[in-house]
Each structure stands twice: as structure tokens, then as C-alpha cells.
Amino acid sequence: MNLDLIDLNFDYEIFYSGRQAFKYILDEIHLKNDIEKIWMPEYYCQNAMNDWIKHNYNNIYFYKTKPFKFDKAIDISAFASKKDVVLLNNYWGLCSTIDKTKNAPIIIEDHSHGWLSDRCLNSQAGYCFASLRKSLPIPLGGICWKPKTKLTVDTENFIEDNSFYNAWNIAYKAMCEKKLYKEYDKASNKQNYLAGVNTVELFLDQHHKIIKVKESDKAYIKKYLNYNVLEIKKNNLKFLYDSLININFIKIIRRKNYTAFGLILLFKDEKQCNSLKTHLIQNEIYPSFLWPNNELSSKWKFSINIHVDFRYTIDDMIYIKNNINNWITANKTK
Ligand SMILES: Cc1ncc(COP(=O)(O)O)c(C=O)c1O
């Protein structure tokens, strides 16, 4: 990748997934503390995180969040006590750093969507983790760190598991098939890629142990860790923010001086949201959904996310902009 390098100012440990990094942190806290409740955000990645962690811990509770509002920090004291652990998600890389009060519970932050954001690099939390495959060109990967503190992880206790090492290989092959599909547009590449991804997602959901990362896989992940993946996103997003038609039935989720995970568009009307989704897919722009199976009480709650990372050039942004603006023009008087 032709990107600048950034200094990671913390000690870290590499895992195969974000959820394993999270489990490691909880196990670590558990060794030294009596945890009463583990608080997870209600609006979150349901399968991969909320359901998955329930296999390991039975004291999981949920708190309400406003994932598309960033004006107020979440009031942790309203639901958690000092003996609890609270997981805060850095929604789309747009959340502010928490103000830690004296009696605060142990705070863990998830920076999967805010990798390299200021809050990620200068966190005040007790522990942080991220799923790295959301931001880096790697088959699988997670990272955990303890802000401003040395991290010593005894990886000897992690188990070796050939089925997991095989899942890495399947995910790696799926990545290669996706690349071929992009280059040659062959349906067989697309099928292989989707089959590989589905197999691995299911596998990850069903395995609840921490697996020792093979040295070769660790080296693969580390090769990309220091790349500044935010700069290109910032430029691509600026182009889109400046050139998309401003319309009152779509909110663009953005925050001044922050770089969002992607182009996040929010709707009140589910039909309109689905109509834009369909239009984009018909034009081979594949948005992601963060996340299905979540309920929000706010009026603005239907969202799509369009990737704008280092894989995409300004020409791709022009293509995306034209497609969204065409859809807006066709739909604004309806
Ligand atoms: C915000 C967030 N954190 C963590 C995870 C879990 O990451 P992984 O799939 O690497 O375990 C996900 C989804 O996969 C996620 O969306």
C-alpha cells in the first residue's frame, strides 16, 4: 500500500479477531476483580459481539445509546457502578473521548470503526480493542491494548487450533477471489468469494476460545498495522460531502474534524433507504449495513454505509457521487 506510516504509541497484542481481543480483556479483568455486570451497548454488532460474548459470560447487560449523535458523552454513572465493566463503542470513529470520573467502572473501548482516530490513539479507557479486518487488507485480525500502560500478555495459555488456522486460509482465499472478481468481473470469483466469507463468518460465530496466533499470520497483520488508512478516507469523504446534493430526507453522518468510517447516510423512511440501497447495488456499489437486527427509538434510524477507504480513488468517488445524485434527483419530488 502506498500510504504514510503512523506511530502507534501503545503496546499491543494481536489476536485473530476483535471478539477474541475483547474476551481476552474481560478474562484479564476477571482475574484481578470481581465483576458484577458487564455493560454492552444495545446498538451494536449483534451476532459477532453481543451473542458471542454471552457464551463466555452470563452477566451481560445492555444500555441504550444514540449511535448517530455525538454532542453529549454517554452518562455511564446513570447505569453502571464501580464494580462493573462498561464497553463503549466508538461509533463510526466519531465519538469523543470519555471523561473518566473517580468512581468510574472499568471502561473498555471498541475502536473497530475508528481505527487510528484521535480517540483510538489517545484513549482514556482502561482497555481498548479493535477488529482490524474492517480497516486493513487482512483476512482476520484483532488487537488489544491498555492505553498509557505496558501490556504483557501471556500467550502461552492460548490454544492452538488447526480448524482456526484453516479459517484464516479460507478467509485469505476469499480475499484473493474478491480481488479477481474486481479485476475480471467473473461470476465464479464472486461465488467463491461469498462462499468463503460466509463459511468464515459462521465459523467465527461458533468458536468461543482465544486462539494462539501463528507467527506467520501475526507477521502478515503487523505488516499493515502502521499504515495511515485515515488520510485517503478523509479526502474521499471531503469530495463526497462537497458534491452530494443536499436534501432534507437524507442525513449524512459526519462530524467536524473527525474522519468517519465511511459515507454513512441516514433515513427516516425505510422504503427510501431500501430504494437507494437497491439503486446502488444495481450499479455495483455495495453498501454495508451497520448493523442489521438493531432497534432504535429515534426517527432517523435507517442507515447505509458506503466504503471510501484506500481501495478507492477519486474516480470511484465521482462514480458514487453521480449514482447517489441521480437517485436523489429522481426521488426528490416523489
Ligand atoms: C464494532 C465491532 N466490533 C467488533 C466486531 C467483531 O470483530 P471480529 O469479527 O474481528 O471478531 C464487529 C463485527 O465483526 C464490529 O462491528
The ligand as an SDF file (V2000), in Angstrom:
LIG
                    3D

 16 16  0  0  0  0  0  0  0  0999 V2000
  -17.8510   -2.6840   16.0990 C   0  0  0  0  0  0  0  0  0  0  0  0
  -17.4390   -4.1120   16.0010 C   0  0  0  0  0  0  0  0  0  0  0  0
  -16.6090   -4.6040   16.9450 N   0  0  0  0  0  0  0  0  0  0  0  0
  -16.1870   -5.8850   16.8990 C   0  0  0  0  0  0  0  0  0  0  0  0
  -16.6140   -6.7420   15.9120 C   0  0  0  0  0  0  0  0  0  0  0  0
  -16.1200   -8.1640   15.9340 C   0  0  0  0  0  0  0  0  0  0  0  0
  -14.9540   -8.2210   15.1770 O   0  0  0  0  0  0  0  0  0  0  0  0
  -14.3820   -9.6340   14.6700 P   0  0  0  0  0  0  0  0  0  0  0  0
  -15.2920  -10.0890   13.5860 O   0  0  0  0  0  0  0  0  0  0  0  0
  -12.9870   -9.3350   14.2080 O   0  0  0  0  0  0  0  0  0  0  0  0
  -14.4310  -10.5170   15.8480 O   0  0  0  0  0  0  0  0  0  0  0  0
  -17.5000   -6.2860   14.9250 C   0  0  0  0  0  0  0  0  0  0  0  0
  -18.0140   -7.1380   13.8350 C   0  0  0  0  0  0  0  0  0  0  0  0
  -17.4780   -8.0300   13.2770 O   0  0  0  0  0  0  0  0  0  0  0  0
  -17.9020   -4.9410   14.9600 C   0  0  0  0  0  0  0  0  0  0  0  0
  -18.7200   -4.4460   14.0200 O   0  0  0  0  0  0  0  0  0  0  0  0
  1  2  1  0
  2  3  1  0
  2 15  2  0
  3  4  2  0
  4  5  1  0
  5  6  1  0
  5 12  2  0
  6  7  1  0
  7  8  1  0
  8  9  2  0
  8 10  1  0
  8 11  1  0
 12 13  1  0
 12 15  1  0
 13 14  2  0
 15 16  1  0
M  END
$$$$
